[in-house]
Amino acid sequence: MSGIIKDRTLYKSAPQDERTAREAACYAFLENVGAEYVRLDHEKADTMEACEEIDECLGVKICKNLFLCNRQKTAFYLLLMPGDKPFRTKDLSAQIESSRLSFSGEEAMQELLGVTPGSVSVLGLMNDKESRVRLLIDRDVLSEEYFGCHPCINTSSLKIKTADLLEKIIPASGHEYTEVEL
């Protein structure tokens, strides 16, 4: 274990201490849509190994959040997939009819989702007011009762019901999702 969790206390509410504006906006958004969550605060989590420790504590499976784009940087995608599944561009490209997918740069990530590398989250879709990002969710993520994500910053993690993701969070963000199988 990487030892990034110093206090294993789980919270069911927004933090009372000062947080970044983008993190505070996530908690306000979740409260506004009526999505319940369990929160764990920790040191910066920027590797899948660190996320394993967090997810073990929260009792959820690791979920990769990949921010992708086409070669022309005219189409953007947020892919949610199990952390233990390998990502093969070819498999996804065929399903969404977009060739030459690659990881999008930090500038587009900040502009469209309001996040920085390591903090990509489905909650960032609340910042994509023009719905320029297409949400893709692997069916294995959809089959789980809960999923884990960051509140747009990688020093806290949330456990949220998948039903709340589909019925409250995604609709409130103004997006739809495409189910994919990787």
Secondary structure as UniProt FT lines:
FT   HELIX           21..33
FT   STRAND          37..41
FT   HELIX           48..58
FT   STRAND          63..69
FT   TURN            71..72
FT   STRAND          76..82
FT   TURN            83..84
FT   HELIX           89..96
FT   STRAND          102..103
FT   HELIX           106..113
FT   TURN            117..118
FT   HELIX           122..127
FT   TURN            129..130
FT   STRAND          133..138
FT   HELIX           139..142
FT   STRAND          146..149
FT   TURN            154..155
FT   STRAND          156..161
FT   HELIX           162..164
FT   HELIX           165..169
FT   HELIX           170..173
FT   STRAND          177..180
//
